């Protein structure tokens, strides 16, 4: 009975991870289609989200095709991330994420199951993603901080302040959603690394 309950909880958490990653991937795909200008990074994030969802599906022993297919997909995503580095080092996280997925796919394909990875590399990646999640959570929490309340001496200044606040709010909502999406994928990566 204990084994059954443990198996059920592992299956439920796996499916929740699949759902989290698939929703993140779908949101990133929506960004690629609907909001121009973010297409390069959003496309990589969509591939990452859907690939993580596919990797997290609990197939048991019937998923022998997954490691080589996902390894190839994430090698291509790593090349895309290298291409994105032309735009600045802030895209380095995409490269780390793609290479982490290649590492996990290769570890899963080794046939040793959980614990198949190199302990030192897995530990370093765990530290990286734990820091990424903490930093991302902190940024998300502080993103909606209190607005500076300045007294406006004239009606014109009050109108200008209101217009500036409205423009900031219109731009901040997608930014906060993007941060939440990235945070969710970072937590998913951390959960998958913990299961190695």
WODADA-V987342 format. One record per backbone hydrogen bond with DSSP energy under -0.5 kcal/mol. CO is the residue of the C=O (numbers start at 1). NH is the residue of the N-H. E is the energy in kcal/mol with one decimal. If there is no record, write none. Layout:
co->[CO;CO]
nh->[NH;NH]
e->[E;E]
This chain:
co->[1;2;3;4;5;6;7;8;9;10;11;12;13;14;15;16;17;18;19;20;21;22;23;24;25;26;27;28;29;30;31;34;35;38;39;40;41;42;43;44;45;46;47;48;49;50;51;52;53;54;57;59;63;63;64;65;66;67;68;69;70;71;72;73;74;75;76;77;78;79;80;81;83;84;85;88;89;91;91;92;93;94;95;96;97;98;99;100;101;102;103;104;105;106;107;108;113;117;118;119;120;121;122;123;124;125;126;127;128;129;130;131;132;133;134;135;136;137;138;139;140;141;142;148;151;154;155;156;157;158;159;160;161;162;163;164;165;166;167;168;169;170;171;172;173;174;175;176;177;178;179;180;181;182;183;184;185;186;187;188;189;190;191;193;196;196]
nh->[5;6;7;8;9;10;11;12;13;14;15;16;17;18;19;20;21;22;23;24;25;26;27;28;29;30;31;32;33;34;35;36;38;42;43;44;45;46;47;48;49;50;51;52;53;54;55;56;57;57;59;62;66;67;68;69;70;71;72;73;74;75;76;77;78;79;80;81;82;83;84;85;86;87;88;91;92;94;95;96;97;98;99;100;101;102;103;104;105;106;107;108;109;110;110;111;116;119;122;123;124;125;126;127;128;129;130;131;132;133;134;135;136;137;138;139;140;141;142;143;144;144;145;150;153;158;159;160;161;162;163;164;165;166;167;168;169;170;171;172;173;174;175;176;177;178;179;180;181;182;183;184;185;186;187;188;189;190;191;192;193;194;195;196;115;117]
e->[-2.2;-2.4;-2.4;-2.4;-2.4;-2.2;-2.3;-2.7;-2.4;-2.1;-2.5;-2.3;-2.1;-2.3;-2.5;-2.7;-2.5;-2.7;-2.5;-2.0;-2.6;-2.5;-2.4;-2.3;-2.3;-2.1;-1.8;-1.9;-2.1;-3.1;-1.6;-0.7;-1.0;-2.6;-2.5;-1.5;-2.3;-2.3;-2.3;-2.2;-2.7;-2.6;-2.6;-2.6;-2.1;-2.4;-2.5;-1.8;-0.8;-0.7;-1.4;-1.3;-1.2;-0.6;-0.5;-1.7;-3.3;-2.4;-2.1;-2.4;-2.8;-1.7;-2.1;-2.1;-1.9;-1.9;-2.1;-2.3;-2.3;-2.0;-2.1;-1.3;-1.4;-2.2;-1.4;-1.5;-2.4;-1.1;-1.0;-2.4;-2.8;-2.4;-2.6;-2.2;-2.1;-2.1;-2.4;-2.5;-2.5;-2.7;-2.3;-2.4;-2.1;-0.7;-0.6;-1.0;-1.1;-0.5;-3.0;-2.5;-2.2;-2.5;-2.4;-2.3;-2.3;-2.8;-2.5;-2.4;-2.5;-2.5;-2.4;-2.8;-2.8;-2.7;-2.2;-2.5;-2.2;-2.3;-2.4;-1.0;-0.6;-0.6;-1.4;-0.9;-0.6;-2.0;-2.4;-2.4;-2.4;-2.4;-2.4;-2.3;-2.4;-2.4;-2.3;-2.3;-2.6;-2.2;-1.6;-2.7;-1.7;-0.6;-1.2;-2.8;-2.1;-2.7;-2.4;-2.4;-2.4;-2.6;-2.5;-2.4;-2.2;-2.3;-2.4;-2.2;-2.5;-2.3;-2.5;-2.3;-2.4;-2.2;-1.2;-1.3;-2.4;-0.5]
